[in-house]
Amino acid sequence: MIILSRLSITQLGGFMLNNLNKLTLSKMIFIISLLFLAGCSTSFAYNNLGWLSSFWVDDYIDLNKHQSTQLKMIINNTRDWHREVELPKYKADLLDLRQLLDKEADTAQLMVKITQVKQHWRNLLLYASDPLIELAKTLTQQQRDQLVDNIRKQINDEIQEHQSLSESEYKKERLDTQLAYYKKWLGKLSSVQVELVKYGNDAHISTADLWYDYKLTRLAALEQLFNSPQISDALYAQQLKTIMTEREQYMSAELIAANEINLKAYAQLLVELNKTLTTKQQSHIDQQFNELVGTVNKLIEQ
């Protein structure tokens, strides 16, 4: 059995918070796009997202005291809803994924499940979007400009860092990350497993440039909205909600197609790796899986 997971950071809210990602909570694990939290400090971070937010929001926008209090309330309310409504779904999906892979699910079955779990991320965006829109209505033009400028700077820094690598350097860096990822879940990899990961890495379509185009397109839509002073409150809220929750509207057809191809390749790699697992590796995965479920249980109970 292979656990589908990816390292990431906690993200709460839509576009405004989607890019405010300086806060690193230790050992965050995504299962596909699904938030699963693991690590000794996770409970502390999850339960204190409200006041922790001030450390990373300050890098993007200077909120006044009332706005800061409002944002902390939004995050705390979202966390409480997330704990009660979403975390049980995450646990159920973990169990479903484990069962699927124990039964040697095929690529199509895994892709269906991946599509299902992606809905949880959208649920989070939809829940947080309305209160975040109310907060956005209170921003001054100076605050709006500051937010856009700082998000653009972050994106440009990411682009510059990516462009500093040659194609071969990027492939190697990605391969190293992939190998480390599978070693975390499987333990020591066999030569066959290493070759499968290498093959998957070579077949992966690089979408970095397309993702940066998407981010800049979405940011441009936000900037245009922020610079439309004559727009009605209702239309402002409608357009901001679209920016926050309808990501694919700002993606190119090329990016959407490449994402689908890469997703299928990822699922196929899991299927192939699943066939090569030793008893020791299965035991190692079970241990990692049980720790993950245990963490989710603790977060639900707190």
PyMOL commands that set and color helices and strands:
alter all, ss='L'
color gray80, all
select helices_A, chain A and resi 15-18+42-47+49-57+65-102+107-136+141-163+167-186+191-203+208-226+233-245+247-250+253-274+279-301
alter helices_A, ss='H'
color red, helices_A
select strands_A, chain A and resi 6-7+28-31+34-37
alter strands_A, ss='S'
color yellow, strands_A
deselect
rebuild
show_as cartoon
